[in-house]
Amino acid sequence: MTERLNISSGGPFESIVGYSRAVRVGPHIYVAGCTSMTPNGLVGAGDPYAQAVQALRTIETVEIEADAYVPEG
């Protein structure tokens, strides 16, 4: 059986609705709900580019936590 790893964002609705920031099953990582919202609040209010950059940073953090990402350098 393939190992499954749920990666939590720490959000309050995860346990209520059975949501995870990401799920790793074998070599695949499925990511959901990545926005520009952080525990410190919204990043890039009114700036779509800054919001996209923050969403990608969140995805990068998930990849690292899932042991799937090795940054260069």
C-alpha positions in Angstrom: 0.0 0.0 0.0 1.3 3.5 -0.9 2.0 5.7 2.1 -0.2 8.9 2.5 1.0 12.0 4.2 -1.4 14.9 5.0 0.1 18.3 5.3 -1.8 20.8 7.4 -1.9 24.5 7.1 -3.1 24.9 10.6 -6.3 26.5 9.6 -9.4 26.1 11.8 -11.6 24.5 9.0 -9.2 21.6 8.3 -10.5 19.4 11.1 -14.1 20.5 10.6 -14.4 19.7 6.8 -11.5 17.2 6.4 -9.3 19.5 4.5 -5.5 19.4 4.1 -3.2 22.0 2.6 -1.6 19.1 0.7 -1.6 15.4 0.4 1.4 13.3 -0.7 0.6 9.8 -2.0 3.7 8.0 -3.3 5.6 10.4 -5.6 2.6 12.7 -6.1 1.7 15.8 -4.1 -1.7 17.3 -4.4 -1.9 20.9 -3.3 -5.1 22.9 -2.6 -6.2 26.3 -1.2 -2.9 28.2 -1.5 -3.7 31.9 -1.4 -1.9 35.0 -0.2 -3.3 34.6 3.3 -0.7 33.8 6.0 -0.9 33.4 9.7 0.1 37.1 9.9 -2.7 38.2 7.5 -3.1 39.0 3.8 0.0 39.5 1.7 -0.2 41.9 -1.3 -3.7 43.5 -0.8 -4.6 44.9 -4.2 -1.5 43.5 -5.8 -2.1 40.4 -7.8 1.6 39.8 -8.5 2.5 39.9 -4.8 -0.4 37.6 -4.0 0.7 35.1 -6.7 4.3 35.2 -5.3 3.0 34.4 -1.8 0.8 31.5 -3.1 3.9 30.0 -4.7 5.9 30.5 -1.5 3.2 28.6 0.3 3.4 25.8 -2.3 7.2 25.7 -1.9 6.8 25.3 1.8 4.5 22.4 1.3 7.0 20.8 -1.1 9.8 21.1 1.5 7.6 19.7 4.2 6.6 16.8 2.0 10.3 16.1 1.4 9.9 16.6 -2.4 11.8 19.8 -2.9 15.5 20.5 -2.7 16.3 24.2 -3.3 19.3 24.9 -5.5 22.4 26.6 -4.0 
